[in-house]
Amino acid sequence: MSSFPYKRIVVVGATSSGKSTLAEKLARCLGANYIELDALNWEPNWQAAPLDVFRGRVEKATQAEKWVVAGNYHVVRDLIWPKAEAVIWLDYPFLKVFWQLTHRTFRRWWTKELLWGTNRESLWNHFKLWSPDSLFHWLFKTYWRRKREYPLLFSQPELQHLKLIRFQHPSETDEWLNAL
């Protein structure tokens, strides 16, 4: 693993692109802490943690020497990205991400998977595409915005220290991870 020189990595991408899955695998490979921003943010009953609590949790988690963060939360980007050495952008096609979100939502609902404490997927909430509680709504709202914003963010002078690793299909990501 000595060929991969980065010790503090952020994995970003659209909802359901596989950020958490990749970040967890990469953290295991690197012997680094895995930090899932959703786990630090979501309280019981899908209540977001107060901003100061969330930021405090992120600040504490990123004090470790080696970590891999999964997530896009702009409200903590200023705490994470300056400390990071690399950003992995899962820039997958919309239909691929849409299919992954559909599959994941049904799987989590069917298995009643426990998420971040006491939370479970609600199929009805996700099918209400007009509702901000729907991850499908969130995907439609943020997918193209992120495709525009990330290149602008990565070009900012204060982020030039970051090594950008961009994958445009899951097969590229898998091939890269398997080669580590």
N, C-alpha and C positions, 0 to 999 in steps of 0.2 A: 504493500500500500504506500510505500515511500515515494512512488512516482506521482502521487496526487499531492501537491504541495499545500493545499488550502485547509485551514483548520476551522474556519468560521464561514459557513455557507448558508445562503438563503435560497429557498425553492419557491418560486412564484408561478402563477398561471391562473387560468380561469377556474371557476368553481368546478370541482369534479375532474380536473385534468390529471390528478394523480400526485399532487404536491405532497400530501402526507405520506403516501405509500413510498414514494421515492426518497423523501427526507428520512423516513425511518430506516429504510434499507441502507442508505448512504451513511447515516450515523452509526449503524451497526458495523459496517465495513471499516469505517474510520476510527472506531472506538471513541466516538464523540457523543455528547448529550443530544438527544432528540427533543426539540422544542416545537410543540404544536400550538400555534397561536389560538386556534379554536378552543383548545382545552384550557388555555389561560383566560379566555374571554367569557365562555359560556357558563353561566350559573344555572341552578335548577330552574325548570319550567321555561327554558329558552330565554332567560333574562340575561342581557349583557351585563358584565361586571361594570361597576362605575369606572369611568375613564382613569381616575387616579389609581385605582386598585389594579386595573389591567396593566397600566404602564409600570407600576411597581413590580408586578409579577414578571413582566418582560425584562425589566432592568435587572432583576435578580437572576433570572434564568440565563441571561446573556453575559453574566460575569464569569462564567466558566471559560476555561482555556480553549476547549474544542466543542463546537456545537453545529447542528444543522437545524435551521428554522424552516418550518412549513407555514406559509401564509402571506397574505397580501395587505394586511391591515395598515392603511395609510397613517392612522393615528399613532402608530408605534414605529413607523419606518425610520424616523429620526433617531430612535434608540438602537436600531438593529443595523441598518445599512452602513453607517460610518464605522462600525466595529467589524463588519463582514469583510471577507477577502474575495468572495466569489458569489455570484448570483446565477442560479440555474433557472432559466425561463422555459417553462413548458408551454410553448406557443403552438398548440395543436389546432387542427381544423375544427370549425364550429360543430359540424355534424358528428365528429368523433367525440367531442366533449359532451354534446347533447346526449348521445347514446350512452356514454359512461354515466352521466348524471341520471338518466332514466333507469338504467340497470341498477346503479347503486341505491337509488331511492326505493325501488321495489324490493331489493334484497334487504335493506335495513328495515323497511316496514314489515316484510314477511317474517323475518327472523326476530323482530322486536329488539334489534341490536341496541344496547345501551351506549349512549354517547355522552361523554363529558359529565359524568355524575349521574344525573337522574333523567336525562333527556332521551327521547325516542323520536324517530321520524313519524310525521303525521302525513299520510298519503293525501288526505283531503287538502291540507294547507298547501302542498306543493302543486296540486292541480288547479288551485285558484291563481291563475297566471297574472291576474291583476293585483294580487296581494304582495306586499313587501315581505311577507313570511314565506313566500314560495321561492325555492332555490332556482326554479325555472325562470321566474321573474328576474331574480338576481343575475342569472346567466345572460338573459337578453339585455339587461340593463348595463352590464359591465364588460361583456366579452369584447366588443369592438372598441370601447373606450380604452381598455387595457392595451390593445394592439396599437393604439395611437400614442398612449401615454408612456409606455415603457421605453421605447426608443428615445423619447425626449428626456426621460429621467436618466437613462444610461449615458446621455451625452453631457450631463451637467458636470462642470469642473470638479465639484466636491465629491463626485462619485467615480472619478476616473481611476481610483485605486482598485475598483472592483473588476474582477475577471468575469466577463459575461460568457456563459455557456448556454446556448439556445438550441432547443430541440423542437423540431416541427412535426414529429410523429413519435408515438410511443415506441416503435421499433428502433428508432435512433437512440432513444433513452435507454432501452433495454440493452442494446449492443454496447453502448458506452459503459453502463454499470457493470455488465458482465466482463468487460475488459479491465476493470480496475483491479 
